[in-house]
Amino acid sequence: MKRIYIYIKVWCVDEALLLYSLRGHLGYITDLSISPNNVLLASSDDKRMIRVWVLASGVPVAALQNHADVVNYVRFDPRDGLLYSCSDDGTVRVWNIDGASPSGAGANSAGTLREDVPHYSLPHTNSQLR
């Protein structure tokens, strides 16, 4: 079976120049977030994957997978740079991307799920979100 990748395109708007085509997601992109210092780009998809790239070079630094359903939201905390994700599984996860190094970005590489902070499980059904 052939894999079909979904690409994220990074453009320089001032020069109308395509800088990078970031490949890695196998599902539809559900959200994007740029870190407060404009160094990292995080994305999520409907296949439960979160990917993180260095924005200036397009180098992958993390592929994070710990949700049981679609990841529909990723945001960097402006105070400490932690990455938050939430999913249709009813959970919010907190990720530490500090010290992430470029890698092949296999599942759960170069980023750690923070076990020392509370993770939230929110009871809901998809019908409540409509």
C-alpha positions, 0 to 999 in steps of 0.5 A: 500500500502506497503512503500518501503524505500530507504536506505543510507549505512554509512560505516567505510572504514578502518574496512570494517564495516557497521555503519548505514543504514539510512532509510527515503527516499521513492524515489531514492536518487539524491545527498548526501553532508557532512557538512564542519565540518563532523557532518551532512549528507544531502541527496535529492530524486526524491520525493522532500524530503531532509533529514539530519542526524548526521553522527556519530550516524545516528540520523535524525535531519531534513526532509525538503520539499519545492520544487515542483519537483525533488531535484537534488542537495544538498550542505553545504556552507563551510563558514557558514554551510547553506544547499543549494538545487536546483530542477527541479522546477527551484529554489534554496533554502537555509536552516538553519540547525543550532540548529536542534535537533533529531526528528522523522523528519517529513516534514519541521521539525528541519530546516528552509527555510531562508526567509531573503536571496534571493531564485533564480528561474531559467527558464529552461526546462529539454531539456536544461540540456541534 
